[in-house]
């Protein structure tokens, strides 16, 4: 009997298919010292995950951090207005989607994304049409690296981990997926996605 092969590829979005680098943007606009501070006090706080999980809105998040750090209200307000413009397709990776689709793979998304930001990218970027389904943290009130959002994906789309690939830039998310039996690609450099996929799938992606 022929061994069943991988049939499903599950993508994270940020730093896999969509550029997300607020630090570099802030270094350019505010300088390195202030950029480091804002990464720590705005982009790395627990409330960011609450926003991604859909427990608080984008408006609530930005109001809270502006009130918490009034001395940086101007820079925080600037970033509130700039974040969506930082979300741009990683074109060398998104162009792999129609190729993989044509090769017969089912393509899914499993991503932590705030509601407003996901609405923006989904309505702006055409590559989403290649996906067969998506589980977005703010829509299901579950968030990676917790197992429950992976189970949501598995149950909703009948995903069998051993026949699936999960791709993410974060180690903690990869560890959960690996524990659940997924084949994984820990994408530490978005430029290696094609090479990493070819190595795991065992054939060219072209």
C-alpha positions in Angstrom: 0.0 0.0 0.0 1.4 3.4 -1.0 2.4 5.6 1.9 0.2 8.7 2.3 2.0 11.9 1.7 1.6 15.4 3.0 -1.5 17.0 1.6 -2.0 20.2 3.6 0.3 23.2 4.2 -0.6 25.5 7.1 0.9 29.0 7.0 1.4 31.6 9.7 1.1 35.2 8.3 3.4 37.6 10.0 7.1 37.2 8.9 6.1 34.2 6.7 3.8 35.7 4.1 3.5 39.3 5.4 6.3 41.7 6.4 6.1 42.8 10.0 9.0 44.8 11.4 7.9 47.7 13.5 11.3 48.0 15.2 13.1 48.9 12.0 10.4 51.5 11.2 10.7 53.0 14.6 14.5 53.1 14.5 14.2 55.1 11.2 11.6 57.5 12.6 12.5 57.8 16.4 16.0 56.5 16.8 17.3 53.2 18.2 16.9 54.0 21.9 13.2 55.0 21.7 12.5 52.2 19.3 13.8 49.6 21.8 11.7 51.2 24.6 8.5 51.2 22.4 9.1 47.5 21.4 9.3 46.6 25.1 6.4 48.9 26.4 4.0 48.6 23.5 4.6 45.7 21.1 5.8 43.1 23.7 3.2 43.6 26.5 0.6 41.0 27.4 -2.2 43.3 26.2 -0.9 42.9 22.6 -1.8 39.2 22.9 -5.2 40.2 24.3 -5.8 42.3 21.2 -4.7 39.5 18.9 -7.0 37.2 20.8 -9.9 39.6 20.3 -10.4 40.2 24.1 -9.8 43.9 23.6 -10.2 46.1 20.5 -7.4 47.9 18.7 -8.9 51.2 20.0 -8.8 50.0 23.6 -5.2 48.8 23.2 -3.9 52.1 21.8 -5.9 54.2 24.3 -4.4 52.1 27.2 -0.8 52.4 26.1 -1.1 56.2 25.4 -2.5 56.6 28.9 0.1 54.4 30.4 3.0 56.3 28.8 1.8 59.9 28.3 5.4 61.1 27.8 5.5 59.0 24.6 1.9 59.8 23.5 3.0 61.4 20.3 5.2 58.4 19.2 2.5 55.9 20.3 -0.2 57.8 18.3 2.2 57.8 15.3 2.6 54.0 15.5 -1.2 53.5 15.9 -1.6 55.2 12.6 1.4 53.5 10.9 1.0 49.8 11.8 -1.3 48.9 8.9 1.1 50.4 6.4 3.8 48.1 7.7 1.9 45.0 6.7 3.0 44.2 3.2 3.2 40.9 1.3 6.5 39.0 1.2 6.2 38.6 -2.5 8.8 35.9 -2.9 6.8 33.8 -0.6 3.2 34.7 -1.6 4.0 33.8 -5.2 4.6 30.2 -4.1 0.9 29.9 -3.1 -0.6 29.4 -6.6 2.3 27.0 -7.4 1.5 24.9 -4.4 -2.2 25.1 -5.1 -1.6 23.9 -8.6 0.5 21.0 -7.3 -2.6 19.8 -5.4 -1.8 20.9 -1.8 -4.6 22.2 0.4 -3.5 25.6 1.8 -4.6 26.9 5.2 -3.8 29.8 7.5 -3.3 29.6 11.3 -2.3 33.1 12.6 -2.4 35.4 15.5 -3.9 38.6 14.1 -6.0 41.4 15.6 -9.4 41.9 14.1 -8.9 45.2 12.4 -5.5 44.4 11.0 -6.7 41.1 9.6 -9.6 42.7 8.0 -7.2 45.2 6.3 -4.8 42.5 5.0 -7.6 40.2 3.8 -9.3 42.9 1.9 -6.1 44.4 0.5 -3.9 41.4 -0.6 -5.0 39.1 -3.4 -3.0 36.1 -2.3 -5.7 35.2 0.3 -7.8 33.7 -2.6 -5.5 30.7 -2.8 -6.4 29.5 0.7 -8.9 26.8 1.4 -9.6 28.0 5.0 -8.3 30.1 7.8 -8.3 30.2 11.6 -7.5 33.7 12.9 -6.9 34.2 16.6 -9.2 37.3 17.0 -12.0 35.5 15.3 -12.0 32.4 17.4 -10.8 34.0 20.7 -7.9 31.5 20.9 -4.2 32.2 20.3 -1.0 30.4 19.5 1.1 28.8 21.0 -1.9 27.4 23.0 -3.0 24.0 21.7 -6.7 24.9 21.6 -6.3 27.0 18.4 -4.5 24.1 16.7 -7.4 21.8 17.6 -9.8 24.4 16.2 -7.9 24.2 12.9 -7.8 20.4 13.0 -11.5 20.0 13.8 -12.8 22.7 11.4 -10.8 21.5 8.4 -10.2 17.8 9.2 -6.5 18.4 9.4 -4.4 15.4 10.2 -1.0 16.6 11.6 1.1 13.8 10.3 0.0 14.6 6.7 0.4 18.4 7.2 3.1 21.0 7.3 3.0 23.9 9.8 5.1 27.0 9.0 5.8 29.7 11.6 8.5 32.2 12.6 8.1 31.7 16.3 9.8 28.9 18.2 7.0 28.5 20.8 4.3 28.0 18.1 6.5 25.5 16.3 7.0 23.6 19.5 3.3 23.2 20.0 2.7 22.1 16.4 5.5 19.6 16.7 4.1 18.2 19.9 0.7 17.7 18.2 2.4 15.7 15.4 2.7 18.3 12.6 5.7 18.3 10.2 7.1 21.8 10.9 9.2 24.5 9.3 10.6 27.1 11.8 11.1 30.0 9.4 13.8 32.1 11.1 14.6 33.8 7.7 11.6 34.4 5.4 14.0 34.2 2.4 14.5 30.4 2.9 10.8 29.4 2.7 11.0 27.9 -0.9 14.2 26.0 0.0 12.7 24.7 3.3 9.5 23.6 1.7 11.4 21.7 -1.1 13.5 19.9 1.5 10.5 18.9 3.6 8.2 17.9 0.7 11.0 16.2 -1.2 10.4 17.8 -4.6 10.8 21.2 -6.3 8.2 23.9 -5.8 8.0 25.4 -9.3 
